[in-house]
Amino acid sequence: MLQPRRVKRPVPTLGILGGGQLAKMTAAAAAPLGCEIVVLERQDEFPAQSLDTLALIGDWNDPAWTRQLAARADVVDRKST
């Protein structure tokens, strides 16, 4: 009898602009799906910090920082104002 073959899939990475409460709720929903979370936040401490895989501390209005986030993520979501 043939055994099903398990295919290893790459781990998806979700990038989030802003690390507030909405980012924390988004990260909490994505983590059980196997996603890694990368957050770009302006401050060293933020609500989503407990759930992120990587934190980038910088200004999300600066294109250089948003490019860094985009380079590390498969998809980017904005949770900042």
C-alpha positions in Angstrom: 0.0 0.0 0.0 1.3 3.4 -0.9 1.8 5.9 1.9 0.8 9.5 1.3 3.8 11.7 0.8 4.2 14.7 3.1 5.3 17.8 1.3 7.2 20.4 3.3 5.9 23.8 2.6 7.7 27.0 3.3 6.5 28.9 6.4 4.4 31.9 5.4 5.5 35.2 6.8 3.0 38.0 7.6 4.4 41.5 7.8 2.5 44.0 9.9 2.9 47.8 9.8 2.2 48.9 13.4 2.3 46.8 16.5 -0.8 47.9 18.4 -3.8 45.9 19.6 -5.2 45.2 16.1 -1.7 43.9 15.1 -1.8 41.7 18.2 -5.2 40.2 17.3 -4.1 39.6 13.7 -0.9 37.9 14.9 -2.9 35.8 17.3 -5.1 34.6 14.4 -2.1 33.9 12.1 0.1 32.1 14.5 -2.0 28.9 14.8 -1.9 28.8 11.0 1.9 28.4 11.1 2.7 32.0 10.1 5.7 33.8 11.2 5.0 37.4 12.2 7.3 40.4 11.4 6.2 43.7 12.9 7.4 47.2 11.9 6.8 49.5 14.9 8.0 52.9 16.0 8.5 52.1 19.6 10.5 49.4 21.5 7.5 48.1 23.4 4.1 47.4 21.8 1.1 45.0 22.3 2.0 42.6 19.4 5.5 42.2 20.7 4.6 39.0 22.6 3.5 37.3 19.3 6.0 38.5 16.8 8.9 36.4 15.3 10.8 39.5 14.5 10.4 43.2 15.3 11.8 46.0 13.2 11.9 49.3 15.1 11.6 52.1 12.7 9.3 54.6 11.1 6.6 53.0 8.8 6.4 56.3 6.9 10.0 55.9 5.8 10.1 53.9 2.5 13.4 52.3 3.5 11.8 50.7 6.6 8.7 49.5 4.7 11.0 48.0 2.0 12.8 46.1 4.8 9.5 44.8 6.1 8.3 43.8 2.6 11.6 41.9 1.9 11.0 39.8 5.0 7.3 39.0 4.4 5.1 37.2 1.9 2.3 39.6 2.5 2.1 42.9 4.4 -0.9 44.3 6.4 -1.3 47.8 7.8 -2.6 48.1 11.3 -1.4 51.6 11.9 -3.1 55.0 11.5 
